[in-house]
Amino acid sequence: MVDPRLTAINKIRDIENNLDKAQIKPKKNEVSFNDTLKNYINNANDMQIEADKDIKKIIAGEEIDAHEVMTAVEKASMSFEMIMEIRNKMLEAYREIMKSPI
């Protein structure tokens, strides 16, 4: 008699092998999730760098509109919060998947 656990493990290994071979590639006009996430992170980083530059300018006494600085800082803060929420949702989804029975 074949142990059902071994059968399940063998099926999982077959699926993993097939996934490795199948490497899903996005079509020409499609952007992968990985690229989209990288773009969001890079944009958030660029906004943070720009806000830091504006803050340094205002501290140095250069002529810069305070409203412009506050807007840049708030944009950087909101983009960082969005990235953190994406991360939290991804971790939550990962934990749910790990809890699910095989």
Secondary structure, DSSP 8 states (H G I E B T S, - for coil): ---HHHHHHHHHHHHHHHHHHH-----TT---HHHHHHHHHHHHHHHHHHHHHHHHHHHHT----HHHHHHHHHHHHHHHHHHHHHHHHHHHHHHHHHHS--
